[in-house]
């Protein structure tokens, strides 16, 4: 056994050893703590901290300066922040110079005082700029108010005071002893301002700025991103600064010896500034960045791998919805029930989806804003719109509010909208950074491609695509035929290219060459009533009046287009007019400026030089802007095989259906007029027939190469409308009560006296049929809605069509008063206008009796009147012709109208020839 005394001795030695080791450790720890304290308390450590702080602030000052010069940046808040940070940088530089004087560089102390005073001058500027920055940041349109002017004046006064001391009294209180005495005695205005007034301003400005921030948060609806910025600035920038400034202000007397306090406070404020500015600049400080900046998370990339595998195996839209919700939940932490995927109806696959009012609203928005962004994020849009509101952003915000969504992501394929994804409002509290937004866009791109692949897998889709391809080829074929016909017409004229030269002097035309006599086979001096004579007179009078070249398109005696170009001959004082058949460029340039779409220039050729164009010109005899563009749309619709919807006055429907049928060169036209709503059982057998051999032949089979015009298509029941939509889309129809199908090439022309869009919204008209008809709608405006000059042009056109005798055209043309009378009656349809013109012309010709018992038709065959009409105003020189006209008309006004002269000229001739019993010549 071990002796007891030995054990006691060992225990005493062990305890003594432990005590000694503990004392050594304590001394070592105390030594390190004292060394660390001395290091942190030393001016060298403060110098290092100041260099670090100056580097951080200088970096952000340069960054803010470069940001201010950018476009689309809100300048005022960034400018105030720049001034505040630059002022803080100057204060740090002053401390650095003071430490350098005592540690490294021996310089006169008045130089240090110079920088100290400059720093105090910028201290008030720093905090007032900080207050203005907080207000400008939270106010959409920041403007200076009265208290801003007062505070700026106060700050400017103290700024100028310290600058004045620094520059003009550099040696006053310019030593350490003098400044220590003045700091203790407080008998100097400089130190009184430093000790009491400047700290009051330092606290007043930021507190007042914070008060306005809270007021603006109640007044204005701040976006989520801006609220986050305010929280960061308040918690990490403003409040720490105020707390540390309070500590330093209470230790004003011993501030120069508090290296530890200043070092720690400067370091903490620099780190707080770095953290605040780094995070605030990421979330679009005053639009400094176009989107919220953020790093791509690794789990998002991992989720993409799973998503791509799932998308490649999807077979219907329900699976796409499930994959979309799963991706948004795993990648962006958005609840699955807050994510919605919608595939547009005409891109749906196995089964149709019933559109809700929400879907209709989205469709309407996308139709009106087709060029808008693919990804709409509420936080981004509201922030952009806060400082600079735009109609684009206002419409987008209203759209997202109506949807109650934070994110709207459209899905495109082949530059067409195929669907969209929405994320419900407040589904995620955190904002979406640009990396997450890019991930959403990438997902939408893949989803669009998959949707497109699913679309092409269906049989119906293939049939629809095949029919569209056939229709497109037919349309191109028709355009090529028209182009050939048009070019052949111009080539015929080019083979016998003629250039007629006509001289005009002193009211007399002289055809100078053989081509002129061929192009104008009559003497325009003797037949002034001829339309070609009128055109020559118009060109000649314009050139003679204005002494400038002038060109006019007209028609020759055979109805071919003719180009008249007049130029003045200044030396011999007469006008030279050339007549020729126009080239293609002449026809295009004549009316190119009237086109709404310049790409439609080729249709100008078709209208002027093809049979189809002549048919349309006969239906709408005017080349004014509205009518011309309407004719082009009508020609486009007539050239293809697609179903056409006629949005025209009811009286014009039959004529336009016949016109489209004629241009399409189809065999049979059948008109189906619906006067009341019909049932499926009543109309379907007639249209689609039955699979039974004994049943009647369906109308779509009879008209396989014909045209079916359905008037008041809205009276069809929904099942018939759906069947008609299938026929238009796929080119086949189903027999009644059977799955058996038959193809049909029938051209469908629909019309309605109702506006279809309200019927679609109320569910009384089939959506698919409406979508198809809307694409091919021909709209002819009401005649009464056209400008007055276009109505007059149509009246002149119908007048030319009705009058067949050019020699009597002066007599039968409607006067301006008669045209205005027709316009005042406000005709709606072209048919009504045409009938009114014919009626007016019939009344006018009937009021010119030749002999008792003769009709106005016989007057067109009277050779004496034909001679007088050809002579025009030259007939005033022949006494026997004037006597003849008096016997025929017994009215000087009618004679003047017939000859195209003033009634006073007729009256003077009657007096000279002693014709008539009175000067007025009223029968």
Buried (B, 14 or more C-beta within 10 A) or exposed (E): EEEEEEEEEEEEEEEEEEEEEEEEEEEEEEEEEEEEEEEBBBBBBBBBBBEBBBEBBBEBBEBBEEBBEEEEBBBBBBBBBBBBBBBBBBBBBBBBBBBBBBEEEEEEBBBBBBBBBBBBBBBBBBBBBBBBBBBBBBBBEBEEEEEBEEBBEBBEEBBEBBBEBBEEBBEEBBEEEBBEEBBEEEEBEBBEBBBEBBBEBBBBBBEBBBEBBEEBBEEEEBBBBBEBBBEBBBEBBBBBBBEBBEEBBEEBEEBBEBBBBBBBBBBBBBBBBBEBBEBBBBBBBBBBBEBBBBEEBEEBEEBBEBBBEBBEEBEBBEBBBBBBBBBBBBBBEBEBEBBBBBBBBBBBBEEEEEBEEBBEEBBEBBEEBEEBBBBBBBBBBBBBBBBEEEEBBEBBBEBBEEBEBBBBBBBBBEEEBBBBBBBBBEBBEEBBBBBBBBBBEEBBBBBBBBBBEBBEEEEEBEBBEEBEEEBEEBBEEBBEBBBEBBBEBBEEBEEEEBEBBBBBBEEEBBBBEEBBBBBBEBBBBBBBBBBBBBBBBBBBBBBBEEEEEBBBBBEBBEEBBBBBBBBBEEEEEBBBBBBBBBBBEBBBBBBEEBBEEEEBBBBBBBBBBBEBBEBBBEBBBBBBBBBBBBBBBBBBBBBBBBBBBBBBBBBBBBBBBBBBBBBBEBEEBBBBEBEEEBEBEEBBBBBBBBBEEEEEEBBBBBBBBBBBBBBBBBBBBEBBBBBBBBBBBBBBBBBBEEEEEBBBBBBBBBBBEEEBEEBBEEEBBBBBBBBBBEEBBBEBBBBBEBEEEBBBBBBBBBBBBBBEBBBBBBBBBBEEEBBBEBBEEEBBBBBBBBBBBBEBBEEBBEEBBBEEEEEBEEBBEBEBBBBBBBBBBBBBEBEEBBBBBBEBBBBBBBBBBBBBBEBEBBBEBBEEBEBBEEEEBEE
